[in-house]
Protein backbone atom coordinates (compact mmCIF):
# COMPACT_ATOMS: atom_id res chain seq x y z
CA UNK A 1 0.00 0.00 0.00
CA UNK A 2 1.32 3.45 -0.93
CA UNK A 3 1.10 6.33 1.51
CA UNK A 4 1.52 10.06 1.05
CA UNK A 5 3.20 11.33 4.23
CA UNK A 6 2.94 14.75 5.84
CA UNK A 7 4.53 15.99 9.07
CA UNK A 8 2.12 16.92 11.86
CA UNK A 9 2.31 17.51 15.61
CA UNK A 10 0.28 15.26 17.88
CA UNK A 11 0.56 15.35 21.70
CA UNK A 12 3.73 17.51 21.38
CA UNK A 13 5.52 14.71 19.52
CA UNK A 14 6.53 14.82 15.88
CA UNK A 15 4.53 12.33 13.87
CA UNK A 16 3.90 11.61 10.24
CA UNK A 17 0.53 10.91 8.72
CA UNK A 18 -0.13 8.79 5.63
CA UNK A 19 -3.38 8.59 3.74
CA UNK A 20 -4.59 5.11 2.78
CA UNK A 21 -6.50 4.50 -0.41
CA UNK A 22 -9.52 3.44 1.65
CA UNK A 23 -9.90 6.90 3.17
CA UNK A 24 -8.33 6.14 6.59
CA UNK A 25 -5.12 7.59 7.98
CA UNK A 26 -1.99 5.94 9.37
CA UNK A 27 -0.07 7.87 12.00
CA UNK A 28 3.56 6.93 12.70
CA UNK A 29 5.95 8.33 15.29
CA UNK A 30 9.37 9.44 14.12
CA UNK A 31 11.00 6.66 16.17
CA UNK A 32 8.46 4.22 14.65
CA UNK A 33 7.47 3.12 18.17
CA UNK A 34 3.88 4.09 17.60
CA UNK A 35 1.72 2.94 14.73
CA UNK A 36 -2.02 3.08 14.53
CA UNK A 37 -4.77 3.42 11.99
CA UNK A 38 -7.57 5.89 12.53
CA UNK A 39 -10.66 6.89 10.63
CA UNK A 40 -10.89 10.56 9.64
CA UNK A 41 -10.92 12.61 12.86
CA UNK A 42 -10.28 16.15 13.97
CA UNK A 43 -6.50 15.64 14.23
CA UNK A 44 -5.91 17.18 10.84
CA UNK A 45 -7.59 17.09 7.45
CA UNK A 46 -4.74 16.66 5.01
CA UNK A 47 -6.80 16.13 1.84
CA UNK A 48 -10.26 15.17 0.60
CA UNK A 49 -10.74 11.38 0.47
CA UNK A 50 -11.14 9.72 -2.93
CA UNK A 51 -14.83 9.25 -2.31
CA UNK A 52 -15.28 13.01 -2.71
CA UNK A 53 -13.54 12.94 -6.08
CA UNK A 54 -16.01 10.30 -7.17
CA UNK A 55 -18.80 12.60 -6.06
CA UNK A 56 -17.39 15.44 -8.17
CA UNK A 57 -17.50 13.30 -11.29
CA UNK A 58 -21.02 12.19 -10.38
CA UNK A 59 -22.13 15.82 -10.28
CA UNK A 60 -20.87 16.36 -13.81
CA UNK A 61 -22.58 13.19 -15.03
CA UNK A 62 -25.89 14.40 -13.60
CA UNK A 63 -25.66 17.71 -15.46
CA UNK A 64 -23.94 16.74 -18.72
CA UNK A 65 -24.14 13.92 -21.23
CA UNK A 66 -21.11 12.01 -22.48
CA UNK A 67 -19.43 13.71 -25.45
CA UNK A 68 -21.12 16.99 -24.56
CA UNK A 69 -18.88 20.06 -24.39
CA UNK A 70 -18.37 21.29 -20.82
CA UNK A 71 -16.85 24.73 -20.42
CA UNK A 72 -14.54 25.69 -17.59
CA UNK A 73 -17.06 28.17 -16.19
CA UNK A 74 -19.64 25.38 -15.96
CA UNK A 75 -17.24 23.17 -14.02
CA UNK A 76 -16.36 26.04 -11.68
CA UNK A 77 -20.06 26.53 -10.97
CA UNK A 78 -20.60 22.79 -10.42
CA UNK A 79 -17.66 22.55 -8.00
CA UNK A 80 -18.31 25.93 -6.43
CA UNK A 81 -16.94 24.98 -2.99
CA UNK A 82 -13.44 24.72 -4.45
CA UNK A 83 -11.11 27.56 -5.36
CA UNK A 84 -10.25 28.13 -9.02
CA UNK A 85 -6.66 26.79 -8.61
CA UNK A 86 -7.99 23.68 -6.88
CA UNK A 87 -10.51 23.07 -9.66
CA UNK A 88 -7.75 23.16 -12.26
CA UNK A 89 -5.68 20.81 -10.12
CA UNK A 90 -8.59 18.38 -9.95
CA UNK A 91 -9.20 18.68 -13.68
CA UNK A 92 -5.58 17.78 -14.34
CA UNK A 93 -5.92 14.68 -12.16
CA UNK A 94 -9.18 13.62 -13.80
CA UNK A 95 -7.72 14.11 -17.28
CA UNK A 96 -4.72 11.99 -16.34
CA UNK A 97 -6.87 9.08 -15.18
CA UNK A 98 -9.29 9.39 -18.11
CA UNK A 99 -12.40 10.37 -16.17
CA UNK A 100 -12.52 13.65 -18.11
CA UNK A 101 -11.03 14.52 -21.50
CA UNK A 102 -9.65 17.96 -22.33
CA UNK A 103 -10.69 18.91 -25.86
CA UNK A 104 -9.15 22.39 -25.99
CA UNK A 105 -8.37 25.27 -23.67
CA UNK A 106 -11.47 25.79 -21.55
CA UNK A 107 -13.36 22.84 -23.08
CA UNK A 108 -13.75 19.39 -21.53
CA UNK A 109 -16.09 16.43 -21.91
CA UNK A 110 -17.05 13.16 -20.29
CA UNK A 111 -15.84 10.43 -22.65
CA UNK A 112 -17.99 7.70 -24.10
CA UNK A 113 -16.23 4.53 -25.17
CA UNK A 114 -16.38 2.97 -28.60
CA UNK A 115 -16.75 -0.77 -29.27
CA UNK A 116 -12.95 -1.04 -29.08
CA UNK A 117 -12.78 0.81 -25.77
CA UNK A 118 -11.30 4.03 -27.15
CA UNK A 119 -12.86 7.38 -26.26
CA UNK A 120 -15.02 8.80 -29.04
CA UNK A 121 -13.85 12.25 -30.17
CA UNK A 122 -15.85 15.38 -29.44
CA UNK A 123 -17.36 17.23 -32.40
CA UNK A 124 -16.09 20.76 -33.05
CA UNK A 125 -19.58 21.65 -34.29
CA UNK A 126 -21.04 20.66 -30.90
CA UNK A 127 -18.58 22.98 -29.17
CA UNK A 128 -19.38 25.89 -31.48
CA UNK A 129 -23.13 25.41 -31.24
CA UNK A 130 -23.07 25.35 -27.45
CA UNK A 131 -20.76 28.38 -27.27
CA UNK A 132 -22.43 30.50 -29.93
CA UNK A 133 -25.90 29.17 -30.82
CA UNK A 134 -27.83 27.68 -27.92
CA UNK A 135 -27.63 25.72 -24.69
CA UNK A 136 -30.23 24.45 -22.21
CA UNK A 137 -33.04 25.73 -24.43
CA UNK A 138 -31.66 29.27 -24.55
CA UNK A 139 -31.04 30.53 -28.09
CA UNK A 140 -28.45 33.27 -28.65
CA UNK A 141 -27.16 32.71 -32.17
CA UNK A 142 -27.82 31.21 -35.59
CA UNK A 143 -26.06 30.00 -38.73
CA UNK A 144 -25.78 32.61 -41.44
CA UNK A 145 -24.22 33.40 -44.82
CA UNK A 146 -23.35 30.61 -47.22
CA UNK A 147 -23.82 28.09 -44.39
CA UNK A 148 -27.46 29.12 -44.05
CA UNK A 149 -28.11 29.08 -47.81
CA UNK A 150 -26.66 25.57 -48.01
CA UNK A 151 -28.84 24.42 -45.10
CA UNK A 152 -32.07 25.37 -46.90
CA UNK A 153 -30.97 24.11 -50.33
CA UNK A 154 -30.44 27.47 -52.03
CA UNK A 155 -26.87 26.55 -52.95
CA UNK A 156 -24.97 23.33 -53.45
CA UNK A 157 -21.73 25.03 -52.54
CA UNK A 158 -20.35 23.61 -49.31
CA UNK A 159 -18.72 26.42 -47.30
CA UNK A 160 -15.12 25.97 -46.18
CA UNK A 161 -15.91 27.98 -43.08
CA UNK A 162 -19.17 27.95 -41.13
CA UNK A 163 -20.69 31.39 -40.53
CA UNK A 164 -22.40 32.25 -37.25
CA UNK A 165 -24.14 35.33 -35.86
CA UNK A 166 -24.27 35.43 -32.08
CA UNK A 167 -24.63 37.69 -29.06
CA UNK A 168 -21.76 35.76 -27.43
CA UNK A 169 -19.10 37.66 -29.35
CA UNK A 170 -17.49 40.98 -28.45
CA UNK A 171 -15.75 41.76 -31.75
CA UNK A 172 -17.59 42.70 -34.94
CA UNK A 173 -16.32 39.65 -36.79
CA UNK A 174 -13.49 37.17 -36.31
CA UNK A 175 -12.37 33.75 -37.41
CA UNK A 176 -12.39 31.06 -34.74
CA UNK A 177 -10.76 27.64 -35.02
CA UNK A 178 -12.20 24.83 -32.90
CA UNK A 179 -10.33 21.60 -33.29
CA UNK A 180 -9.63 21.57 -37.02
CA UNK A 181 -12.85 23.34 -38.01
CA UNK A 182 -13.03 27.04 -38.81
CA UNK A 183 -15.94 29.31 -37.98
CA UNK A 184 -16.58 32.92 -38.95
CA UNK A 185 -18.28 34.47 -35.93
CA UNK A 186 -20.11 37.81 -36.18
CA UNK A 187 -21.49 39.91 -33.36
CA UNK A 188 -25.28 40.20 -33.56
CA UNK A 189 -26.82 43.60 -34.20
CA UNK A 190 -29.74 42.84 -31.92
CA UNK A 191 -30.79 40.45 -29.18
CA UNK A 192 -31.29 36.89 -30.40
CA UNK A 193 -33.93 34.73 -28.77
CA UNK A 194 -35.87 31.57 -29.44
CA UNK A 195 -38.66 33.79 -30.77
CA UNK A 196 -36.74 35.83 -33.33
CA UNK A 197 -33.75 33.67 -34.37
CA UNK A 198 -35.56 31.96 -37.24
CA UNK A 199 -37.05 35.28 -38.43
CA UNK A 200 -33.59 36.86 -38.51
CA UNK A 201 -32.37 33.89 -40.56
CA UNK A 202 -35.29 34.16 -43.00
CA UNK A 203 -34.72 37.89 -43.44
CA UNK A 204 -31.05 37.24 -44.12
CA UNK A 205 -31.99 34.70 -46.79
CA UNK A 206 -34.29 37.16 -48.59
CA UNK A 207 -31.74 39.92 -48.25
CA UNK A 208 -29.47 37.69 -50.35
CA UNK A 209 -31.85 36.15 -52.89
CA UNK A 210 -34.75 37.34 -55.02
CA UNK A 211 -35.75 34.37 -57.14
CA UNK A 212 -38.57 31.84 -57.46
CA UNK A 213 -38.26 29.03 -54.95
CA UNK A 214 -38.77 25.31 -55.38
CA UNK A 215 -41.21 23.69 -52.97
CA UNK A 216 -38.46 21.85 -51.09
CA UNK A 217 -36.67 25.18 -50.63
CA UNK A 218 -39.75 26.89 -49.19
CA UNK A 219 -40.30 23.88 -46.93
CA UNK A 220 -36.71 24.10 -45.72
CA UNK A 221 -37.00 27.83 -45.05
CA UNK A 222 -40.25 27.41 -43.12
CA UNK A 223 -38.68 24.55 -41.17
CA UNK A 224 -36.32 27.09 -39.63
CA UNK A 225 -39.28 28.36 -37.60
CA UNK A 226 -40.24 24.85 -36.53
CA UNK A 227 -43.95 24.52 -35.79
CA UNK A 228 -44.39 28.21 -35.02
CA UNK A 229 -46.19 30.54 -37.40
CA UNK A 230 -44.08 33.51 -38.41
CA UNK A 231 -45.09 36.66 -36.53
CA UNK A 232 -45.47 39.48 -39.06
CA UNK A 233 -45.08 42.23 -36.48
CA UNK A 234 -41.91 40.67 -35.10
CA UNK A 235 -40.57 40.24 -38.64
CA UNK A 236 -41.20 43.93 -39.34
CA UNK A 237 -39.38 44.82 -36.11
CA UNK A 238 -36.40 42.63 -37.00
CA UNK A 239 -36.34 43.92 -40.58
CA UNK A 240 -34.85 47.25 -39.47
CA UNK A 241 -31.51 45.50 -39.09
CA UNK A 242 -31.49 44.61 -42.81
CA UNK A 243 -31.80 46.58 -46.05
CA UNK A 244 -35.40 47.26 -47.13
CA UNK A 245 -35.20 44.65 -49.87
CA UNK A 246 -35.06 41.84 -47.28
CA UNK A 247 -38.62 42.37 -46.01
CA UNK A 248 -39.91 43.27 -49.48
CA UNK A 249 -38.50 40.11 -51.04
CA UNK A 250 -39.91 38.05 -48.17
CA UNK A 251 -43.41 39.47 -48.56
CA UNK A 252 -43.35 38.86 -52.32
CA UNK A 253 -42.03 35.32 -51.96
CA UNK A 254 -43.77 31.97 -51.89
CA UNK A 255 -43.81 32.07 -48.07
CA UNK A 256 -45.14 35.62 -47.71
CA UNK A 257 -48.65 34.31 -47.07
CA UNK A 258 -47.66 32.59 -43.81
CA UNK A 259 -47.25 35.89 -41.95
CA UNK A 260 -49.81 36.58 -39.23
Buried (B, 14 or more C-beta within 10 A) or exposed (E): EEBEEBEBEBEEEEBBBBBBEEEEBBBBBEEEEEEEEEEEEEBBEBEBBEEEBEEBBEEBEEBBEBBBBBBBEBBBEBBEEBEEEEBBEBBEEBEEEEBBBBBEEBBBBBBEEEEEEEBEEBBBBBBBBBBBBBBEEEBBBBBBBBBBBBBBBBBEEEBEBBBBBBBBBEEEEEEBEBBEBBBBBBBBBEEBEEBBBBBBBBBBBBBBBEEEBEEEBBEBBBEBBEEEEBBBEBBEEBBEBBEEEBBBBBBEBBBBEBBE
